[in-house]
Amino acid sequence: MTDPDALAARLTALTALLTARRPLWEERPFATLPPSWAAAHPDVAAFLDGLDHADVSRLEEAEELDPAEVPPAFAQWSREARALTRVPTTHAPALELADKRLAMYVPGRKWAQIHGFAGAARVALGPGVDRIVDWCAGKGHLGRLLGAATGLPVTLVELDPRLADDALDLAAKAGCDVTFHAADALTAAAWAELAPGRAVVALHACGGLTNAAIEQAVRRDVPELVLAPCCYHKAHGAHRGLAPMSVAGARSGFALTHSALRLATADEVVAPGRHRRARRRENAWRLGLDLLLREATGEDVYTPLGTLPREALHLPFEAFCRATAARLGLPLPARFDPAAAEHAGWERARRARGWGLVRSLYRRPLELWLVLDRALYLAEAGRSVSVEAFCERTVTPRNLLIRSSAAR
């Protein structure tokens, strides 16, 4: 999508959908089960409550739901969401690796993300660009690949100076001209790298870090900007995600919440199996403890536990409950059966995960709304802009790319 009017029209349509369906995605089944909309859709409620973990996994990973295996209302919600989230895929020539050392020490799926993004970014690096700036670069894998593909010098902007040695060593082995600039991406020290003649690339810089790159690229007339946003809920300084960036987004009246920002990037489709299993166990234990807290207080409300110490999650269930309750000053029943409580937690986690399938239908609409808002901010500043997908969802669910050029 490249036409600003088309981008704005899609934003308007997504606003209408997300507003009309807000009851379906705003409540978290993890905290409220069943959610308040359940009574109006008993067929969907019965279907979701009957799913096991294997069923949920299969439905989560499906590219498109089979209308024959879900209730009619569920199928309709899915069609509505999918119709508004289709975007073109980047048609860019694949980058040829002249030197295999470019991929050294990069995990396979991560390298596939970088390779797909770099191919799309390479198209934007025209004759007006004399340096590439890899924003929030880490060890500089993206910048190193683009530098080798274009012959341009590269600056890696990264907060953590401990990564410099690795980044420069990898670049030297691949014969790349790379400079490491240790700086906070929210400060003028980093922004000084954003200047005319420089192309800025940012692959999955979290939340406000991407927002800062967008704002500073506009203010400093950066000729080319290519980025794939991520983790919108991670606020950084003044660059919070709850306020729309564009005039069009602000005028839409769509109210963003922290929960909505988290939902936009909550897809687990590429998470390793061991991470998924650990997450399932943590959720079951949190919910098992939550049921005990409801019993102890007599209040049928969810109690947030916040971030838990890693060591707590390695304890047996009863020890986990007692240690967490003691640390947070929460009451437990005077007597409880640990095995029964743990089983209840797993059962509630199963149900919450099933109910979450409906909420997950609106993950991509929320994500695309946020991407379009940022693209329209760039268009409103007089820049050309396009929104596309740079790889398949199975490589990374965060595959939406914004490409923007300054007016010439």
Secondary structure, DSSP 8 states (H G I E B T S, - for coil): ---HHHHHHHHHHHHHHHHHTHHHHHS-TTTSSS-GGGGG-HHHHHHHHT--HHHHHHHHH-SS--GGGS-HHHHHHHHHHHHT----B--------S-GGGGTT--HHHHHHHHHHHHHHHHH--TT--EEEEET-TT-HHHHHHHHHH---EEEEES-GGGHHHHHHHHHHTT--EEEEE--TTSHHHHTT--TTEEEEEEEEETHHHHHHHHHHHHTT-SEEEEEEE-TT--BTTB-SSS-SSHHHHHHT----HHHHHHTT---TTS-HHHHHHHHHHHHHHHHHHHHHHHHH---S-----S--GGGGGS-HHHHHHHHHHHHT----SS--HHHHHHHHHHHHHHHHHHHHHHHTTHHHHHHHHHHHHHHHHHHTT-EEEEEE-S-TTT-S--EEEEEE---
